[in-house]
Amino acid sequence: MLQVPNDILKDSLVKEGFIDSVLFDSLAFESQRFNQKMTDILVSRNIVTTSYLINFFSRHFNVPLADLGLRGLDENVLKLVSEDIARQKRVILFGREPDNSFSAAMGDPTDLETIEFLEKNLKSKIKPYLASEDDLNKGFAVYGKKLAEEFRKTIEVNIFESLRSGKWGTEAATEVPIVAIIDNLIAYAFYLKSSDIHLEIFEDAIFVRYRIDGMLREIMRISKEVHSALAARIKLLAGLRIDEHFRPQDGRFRHKIGGTDILDIRVAVIPTYYGEKVEMRLLTAAQRPLSLEELGMFEDTSKIIKENISQSHGIILVCGPTGSGKTTTMYSLLSILNRPEVNIVTIEDPIEYDIKYVNQTQINPATGVTFASGLRAIVRQDPDIIMVGEIRDKETADISIQSALTGHLVLSSLHTNNAVATIPRLLDMDIQNYLVAAVLRAILAQRLVRKICANCIYSIKPSEEIMEIVFQQMKESGLEKKFKPLKLIYEGKGCSTCGETGYKGRMGIFEAVNISEELRKIIISRDFSLDVLKKKAQQEGMITMFEDGIRKVEIGLTTIDEILRVIKE
């Protein structure tokens, strides 16, 4: 994103009432300390939105907004610049001006060097427009149509070359065709914003599947003859034993895409009936923590969480099944808490993202570092805030509670279906009820839903059948009195931007419980059921995940199908 001198930005934001002078100076110091852009800090703290900043820059630099959703995009003009150049320079050619110059959507329209480069190569004048990330992604999606065909063709050519060479297994692991296949599979997954790559060997072929926005998609099938060479190549990169084929192995490596983007890739290999299955988890090495609002929290939910993480001690738990975004949420909380005057220490399995100035420890059972033993050691490191990746057993739960009792703020996660179910889960771990009541401050349960693609969204009137399903779900949750028929719902038609799925990106739906004095009394009594806890939490204003989802359906962020899919998982 564009930057302006801090004094100019400060003057504008203070005048418009977004922030006071003291807080701005404090955040400016923080941006220097973490070597982060001031604009990223402001967005992550929910001081301003990305949309506000784009409009501010447009006014400040006197450059019109690209807004490609309204202006449209001429594919023939776009392809006059290669995708490599477009991504490197962050520019999308999208049309012609009345004077026959080219219209260019630019991440930085003040970049005179890029404008001069384009004018020289296109032999025509350039009119710059200010592009948002959405504008740039619309252009990259058009490149993506051709990119898919090129990746497939490249992979097929390299498979043919590998088979023709007659080299197999370990022998072929470093040969150019096999290296190119793996590089292209990773690059293609990165461009599709995939989180995982699955290489699955069956009787007749290797299936390549990518997980995109939480859903697996079959990308291609590859001749099984190259399977051993592909598996050997990945093992080589991840530092695994190439000659071991009958035991599970885990490793990781770092991979560069296009010379600029860096991926941390976690590798898991397991033996199956037809050979080894390989799974690769793709993690962007330079990802910035998201604000609670960027995660999808409405103000009422984020208020509960922010109030509780501002306390000096106690436990805050984030709950949900595997893949529901718990770690991302905890990293966002750590980024809010990460200040010079506090010592933050974590114990994780694995460390997914490097957080500047946070002491992160990875568990390693081979060397005796478990959640319990690591947490015991962390307590001796004079921490103010402790993050435990997951409470898996009684021992870890005991030490976490003792840490909270002795003046530490503890963040952790737990596998439960909803927020109130966390309380009996802790009691089932033989934690005394009075201890749970004493240290538990807040519980946040969550799921991830796919967002409707902003490029192809449209509205429809919901059918009676859909309304009946929503009513029954509300009734099951004891919320039938809150039921209101929806006038409109939204869906995505499917377009090149979203890969014809109608969805692009994901967000959370949340359920936050503030542990009040009344709830503490119920927990201490121990004479309660899950229904009693849930009813009391709702009386005190808890918004259930289903309610939160319906609120997001109403404003066109996601679909009813998505809410029902994740709630019933």
N, C-alpha and C positions, 0 to 999 in steps of 0.2 A: 504494500500500500504506500501511496505517496506520503511524504513527510513535509512539515513546515516547521520553522523555528518555534521552539516551545513557548516563547513569549507571545507570539501571534496567536497560537492555539489557545493559550491560557487566557489572553484578553477576551477572545470570542466566547469561550465557554463560561467564564466568570460573568461576563455581561449578560449572557442568555440564561444564567441561573442554573447551569448544569452542575457546577462545582464551585467550591470556595477556594480562595487563593492558597490557604494553608494546605488543604488536601492535594491540590494540584502539585505544589512543590514537593510534597511527600511522595507522590506517585512518580514525579520526574526523577527524584533520587532513586526510587526503586527501579525505574527503567534503565538507569545507568548501572546500577548494581547487578542487574540480571542481564545486561546487554540486550534488552528488548526494546522494540519500538514503542514510543509513547502511545501511539494510536492503539497498539495491541493491548497495552495495559488498560487504557480507558475502556475498550470494548469488553475485555475480560472481567473488569470490575462493574460492568453494566452502568457506567457513567453516561456513555453515549452508544448509539448503535452504529453498525457499519454503514447503514443507509444515510445516517446523519453526516458521517465523515465524508462519504462520497459527494454529497451535496455541498458540504463546506469547501472541499477541494475544488469543486466545479466553480463555485463563486470566487474563491481566492485566486485561482489561476486563470479565471475567465475562459474556461474551456467547456464546451457543451458536453452533456452526458451522452454516452453511446446508446444506452438503453435498447439493446438489440432485440429485446422482447417485443418492443413496439415498432422499431425501425425495420426489422427484418434483416436478412443477410443474403447477399448474392454469392452463391457457391463458386461460380466461375471466377469472380474477383478474388475471393478468399484463397483459392488455390494458386494464385500468382506468387504467393509466398509459401515456401515449404513449411511443414509442421515443425521441423527442428528449429528453424529461424523464428517462427511464430512463438514457440514456447520459450526459446532463449531470450527473445526481445520482449516477450509478453505483449504481442500486438496481433490484432485480427483485422485484416482488410475486409470491409463488409459492403462497400458500394462505391458509386461514383457521385461526385458533386456536379452541380450545374455547369461549372467551368471545366468539367472533365478530369479534375484532379481526383485522387483516391481518398475515400473516407477510411480512417484507421482508428479502431478502438484500441487504446493503449493503457496499460497499467500505469504508466508514467508519461503523460502527454508533454511533459517538460523535457523529456529526454531528446535533446537536439541531435545527439549522435545517431540515435536510431532513426529519427526522421530523415537525416541526411543520407544514411545508409539506404533507406527505402527509396528515396527520391533518385539516388544515383543508379540503383539497380532496376527500378521500374521506369526510369526516364520520364517521370511525371511528378507534379506537385502532390504533397500529402496534406490533408486537413485532419489534425488530430482531434480525437474525442476521448473523454475520460471513461475508461472501462471498469466496471465492477468485476469481481471474481465470477459472477454468474454470466456476465457478457463474454468473458474470455472462455469460460467452459462451454458456452454455446458454440463458439467457433471451433474449439478443440473437438467437440462431439462430431462436427461435420468431418473433420479430418479422420475421426475415429472409424467412420464407415469404411473408408479405403484402407485404414490401418489394419482392420480385422482381416481383410482379404490378403494383405501383404504378409501379416504374421503367419497365417495359415499356409500360404504359398512357401514362405521361407522355411517353415518347419518341415513341410512335406519334402522340399528339395534336400534339406539336410538329413532327413531320415533316409531318403534314397541314397545319398552319398555315403552315409554310415553303413547301410546294408551292402552297398557295392564294394566298400573297402574290405569287407570280410573280417573286420576286427570286432571282437565281442567283449562284453563285461568290462573288467578292470582295464584291459588293454586299450579299449576305446574311450575310456573316461576322459582322457586329455586330448583326444582328437578333435579337430576343428568342428566337424558336423555335430557331434554330441554337445560340445561346449556351446555352439550356436543355438541348438534346440533349447537347452536350459535357459540361456540368456534371453531368448525370445519369449519363452513361456513366462518368465518372471516379469519382463518388460510389458508384455501384453496384459498380465494380471494387474500391474501397477496402473496402466492407462485406463483400465476398466474400474479402478478403485476397488479391487478385490481384497478381501482380508485374508483369504486362505487359498492355497492351491492343493488339490488332491490328485495324486497319480495312483490309479487303482488298476491292478493287473487281474484280468479275468481270462477265461478259456480262449477267447478269440481275439482280444485286443487290450490295449491300455486305454482306460477312460481318463481324460483330463477334465476335471471339474473345478470351477472357481466359485467361491462364496462371495456374492455381491449383495450388499445391503442385507446380510443375514440369510440369504437364500442361495442354495447350491444350484449352479447352472452347468450343464454339460457343454464344454467348449469344443472338444474334438475327440476323435479316437485315433490312436497311433498303433502302428504295427507292433505286436508284442515282442518281435525279435530284438528290438533295441532296448527292452526293459532293463536288462541287467546293466547295460552301459549307462542308461539314464540314472538308475539308482546309485551306481558306483560314482558317477560325477557329483551327485548331490552329497553323498557321504564324504567324498574328498573335500568339498567346499566346507562342510560342517565339522570336519575333524573327527569323523566317525571311523570305525573299523570297516574297511572295505571287504575283508574276508569273513565277516560275521553275517550270517544270513538267517539265523534261527532264534535270535533274541532281539527284543525291542531296544532301540538306541535313540538317544536324544542329543541334539547339538544345535549350534547356531552359527551364522556367518553374516558378514556385512556385504552388501551388493550395491554397486553404483549404477544408476539408470541415466543414460544420456549425458553422462559427465557432470550432472548437477545434483540430481536427487539421490539420496542415500537411504537404503532400506536395511533394517535389521531383520533377519529371517531366522525364525525358530524352526527346526527340523525335527520331526518325529517319524521314525521308521519302525514298522511292525511286520512280522512274518504272517502271511495269509496262505490259503490253500494253493494258489497259483504262483506265489512269489511275494516279494516285499511291497507293502503299500507305503507310499511316502506322503507325508502331509507337511506343508510349509505354511507357517503363519507369517504374514508380511506386516512389519511394524515400521512406520515412518520415523526415522531417527530424529528428525528435527521438529516433531509435532509440538505445537504450543498447547498448554492446558486451556480447556474451554471454560467460559464463564458458566454459572449455573443456568442462566437464561439461554445460552447457546446450547446447553444440553437438552433444553425443552421444559425447564421448570417455570411455572407461572409464579407470580409474586407471592401468593399465599404460601406456596411450598418452600420457595427459597428463603422466605422470612423465618420460617421455623428452623431451617438448617443453619442459617447465618447467626441467629440468636444463640443457638446451642454451641456452635463451634467457637463462639467468642468467650465461652466459659473457660476457666483455668483447669478444670478437672472433670472427669466423667467419661462415659463411653458413648460414642455415636456409631450405630451399626447401619451398614448399607446391605440390603438383602435382595435376593433374586437368584434365579437359576444360572447355570454356566452360560456365558455369552450375553448377559443382560446389561453389560456396561458398568458393572460395579467398580472395577478398577479405574476406569476413566473418570467416574464420579469422584472417587477418593482422591485421584490426582488433582482434580479441579479444586477440591476442598483444601488440599495441601498448598496449592498455588495461592489461595487466598490467605492462608495462615503463615506463609513463608516470609518472615520478616527478619531483619538483622538481630533483633533482641530475643529471638526464640531458637532453641536447638531442636530440630526435627530429625528423628531417626526412624527408618522403616525396616521391616523384615518382610520380604516378598518372595513369591514363587510363580513365575520368574520376575525379574525387574523388567518391566515392559518399556518404560520411558525414563530417560535420564533427567532428573529435576535438579536444576542448578541450586547449590548450597543446601541440599537435603542429603543427609547421610543414609544411603540406601544399601541394605544388606540382602544378599540372595541366599535362600536356604540351599543346603547341599548335604543331604543325608549321608553321602559317602565320607564326608569329613566330620560328621556329627553335628552339623548345623541344621536343626529343625526349627519349626516355628517356636516351640517351647524353649529349647536351649538358646536360640538366638534372642528371644524376647527377654530371657533371664539376663543375658549379657548386655542387652540394650539398656535395661533399667540401671545398670552401673555406669552408663555413659552420660549421666546428668541430663536426660532429655526433658524438654517441656511438652513435646507432642510426640506420640508414638503412633505409627501406622502399622498394623498387623494385616498382612495380605488377606488372611482368612483364619477364622477360629474353627479349627477342625476337630478338636478334642477337648476333654475336660482340663487337661494340664494347661493348654494354651489359654482356655477361658479363665482358669483360676489366676494365672499370672497377669492377664489383662485386667481383671477386676482388682487385684491387689495394686497394680500400677495406677489405676484410676483412683483408688482409695487413698493413695499416698501422694496425690497432687499432680497427676499427669492427665492430659487430655489424650484419649485413646480412640483412634479410628480403626474400624475393622469391618469385615464382611462376613456374611453367614448365608447358607443356602436354605432359605425358607420361601414359601409361596406368597406370603403377604406380610405386612408389617407386624401385626399383633401376634402372628404365629411364632415370632422370634422369642417372645417371652416364655411360653411353655418349652420351646426348644432349649433355651438356656437352663431351665429347671430340669429338663431331661438329662442334662449333662452333670446333674448332681450339684449345681450351684445353689447355694442357700437363697431362698426367696428374699430375705431381708437385704442380702448383698446386691441382688439384681435391682431391687427397688432403690437402693442407695446410690448406685453408680450409673444406671442407665439414664441417659438424657433425652435421646431422640432415636427413632428408627425410620429409615427411608427404604421403602421397597420400590423396585422398578422393573420395567421391561423395555425392550427396544422395539419400536414400530417403524416401518418404512414411511418416508414422507412422500406426498404426492409431488410428481414432477411439476415444477413451476412453469415449464415451457408448454405443457399440453393439458393443464388442468381445465376441467369444465364442471358445471354444476348440474344436478338432476334433482327431481323431486323423489324423496324416498318412498318405496312401496309400503303397503300395509304390512306385508310379510316382514320387512326389515324392522319396522316399528314394533311389531310384536316380539321379535327376537330381542330388541333392545329393552323392551318392557320386562320380559321374562328374566333377563340378566339383572336388571335393576331390582326386580322382586327377590331374586335369589340372594342379593346382597342386602336385603332389607331396606331398599331405597325407592320402593314404588311411589311414595309420596312426593319424591323429587322428580318423577318422570315428567318430561315435557316433549310432545311430538316435535321432531325436527322438520323445519320448513324446507330446507335444502341440504343436500349432502354433496360431496365433491369426489371426483375420480380423475385419473389420468388416462388420456386416450392412447398413449404410447407414441413415442417419437424417437428421433435419432439421439437426442440428448440423454434419454433414459434407457436406451437399448430396447425400445418398444415395450417396456414393462409398465409404464405409467407411474413408476416410483423412482425417486432419486434421493439418496441419502437416508439417514435414519435419525431419530430423536427418541427421547425417553418419555414414558408415561410413569407417573410417580404417585406414591402414597406415603405421606409423612405423618408420623405420630410423635407428638410432644409428650414426654412422660410427665404428666401433671401430678399434683399431690393426691388427687382422687385416684388416679391410676396406681400410684405407689401404694396406697392403702389396700387396693384390691390385690396387688401382687403380694404384699406382706401377709394378707389373710390366707393366701394359697387356696382358699375355698372358692374357686372360680372356674368357669369354662371359657373356651375361646370365644363363644358368642357373647358372654358377659363383657369380656375385654373389648371386643369389636364394637358392641353397642355403646359402651362408655366412650370409646375413642370417637365414634361418630357423633355422639351428643356434644362432645367438646370441639367439633368442627373438622374432624378428619375427612379429607376428600379421598375416596378410594381410587385405585388405579383405573377402574372402569369409568368412573365419573370424570377423571382427568382426561382419559382418552376421548370421551364424548365431547368434552370442551374443545379438544383439538380437532375433532371431526367437524364441529359446528363452524369453525373459522377456516376450514379448508387445508389443514396441515396434514391430515391423514384420512384413511377411510375406515368405515365401520368394519369391513372385512379384516383389516389389519388388527384392529382392537380385539375383535373376537378371536382371531388366530392366536395372539400372544396371551390373552387372558385365560384361554382354555388349555394352554400348553401344560 
